[in-house]
Amino acid sequence: MLKINMEFRKGILFVRLKGPLTRYTYRSLNDYLIPVINDHGIKYLVYNLEAVSLIDDYGKASLKKGVDAARSNLGEGGLCHAQKYFKDEFNIFENELVALTKMQI
């Protein structure tokens, strides 16, 4: 079961995920997060993957969909506590504090 914790701080929506982000759980993230981004015009999004136990291609596509939704609002998105193999597609931050200082708000 995927748990989703969201916090909006200083113009950035931090999404903390816990559990597996796989083809069985990615829909809960898409169904909940994408409408929040679109309805509230969220421009900046950071996923915290520290407590994610497993990510497959469906989960990776779900993360990209959220970042793309923020970009459609003329913003940007990124990941913190992520493996290096994500760096080709996402901005990678060491932790949330680094993301807070490096995002161009």
C-alpha positions in Angstrom: 0.0 0.0 0.0 1.3 3.4 -1.0 1.0 6.2 1.5 1.0 9.8 0.3 1.9 12.8 2.5 1.8 16.3 0.9 3.0 19.6 2.4 3.0 22.9 0.6 5.8 25.1 1.9 7.3 28.3 0.4 5.7 27.8 -3.0 6.7 24.1 -3.3 4.5 21.1 -3.0 6.5 18.3 -1.2 5.1 14.9 -1.8 6.4 12.2 0.5 5.8 8.7 -0.5 6.0 5.5 1.6 5.7 2.0 0.3 6.0 0.5 -3.2 5.3 2.6 -6.2 4.4 -0.1 -8.7 1.8 -0.9 -11.3 -0.5 -1.9 -8.5 -0.2 1.4 -6.6 0.6 4.2 -9.1 -3.0 5.0 -9.9 -3.6 6.2 -6.3 -0.8 8.8 -6.8 -2.1 9.9 -10.2 -5.7 10.1 -9.2 -4.9 12.2 -6.1 -1.9 14.3 -7.1 -2.6 15.4 -10.7 -6.0 17.1 -9.9 -4.4 18.9 -6.9 -1.6 20.3 -9.2 -4.0 21.3 -11.9 -6.8 22.7 -9.7 -4.5 24.8 -7.6 -2.0 25.8 -10.3 1.0 24.2 -8.4 4.2 25.2 -10.2 6.9 23.5 -8.1 6.8 19.9 -7.1 9.4 17.8 -5.2 8.9 14.0 -4.6 10.7 12.6 -1.5 11.4 8.9 -2.2 13.3 8.1 1.0 10.6 5.7 2.2 9.8 4.1 -1.2 10.6 0.5 -1.1 10.2 -0.4 -4.8 9.7 1.6 -8.0 8.9 0.0 -11.4 8.3 1.5 -14.8 4.7 2.4 -14.0 5.8 4.2 -10.9 8.5 6.1 -12.8 6.0 7.1 -15.4 3.7 8.3 -12.6 6.4 10.5 -11.2 7.1 12.0 -14.6 3.3 12.7 -15.1 3.3 14.8 -11.9 6.4 16.7 -12.9 4.9 17.3 -16.4 1.7 18.6 -14.8 3.9 21.1 -12.8 5.7 22.1 -16.0 2.4 22.7 -17.7 1.9 25.4 -15.1 5.2 27.0 -16.1 7.1 25.4 -13.1 9.4 22.5 -12.5 9.7 19.4 -10.4 12.3 17.1 -9.0 13.1 14.2 -6.7 15.1 13.9 -3.5 16.5 10.7 -2.0 16.5 9.2 -5.4 18.8 6.8 -7.1 21.2 8.1 -9.7 19.4 6.3 -12.6 16.7 8.9 -12.4 19.0 11.9 -13.1 18.6 11.8 -16.9 14.8 12.5 -16.6 14.5 14.5 -13.3 16.1 17.1 -11.3 17.7 15.3 -8.3 18.2 16.9 -4.9 20.0 15.4 -2.0 17.2 16.2 0.4 14.2 18.6 0.8 16.2 21.4 2.3 18.5 21.4 -0.8 15.5 21.4 -3.1 14.0 24.3 -1.2 17.1 26.4 -1.7 17.8 25.3 -5.4 14.3 25.6 -6.9 13.9 28.8 -8.9 10.8 30.3 -7.4 
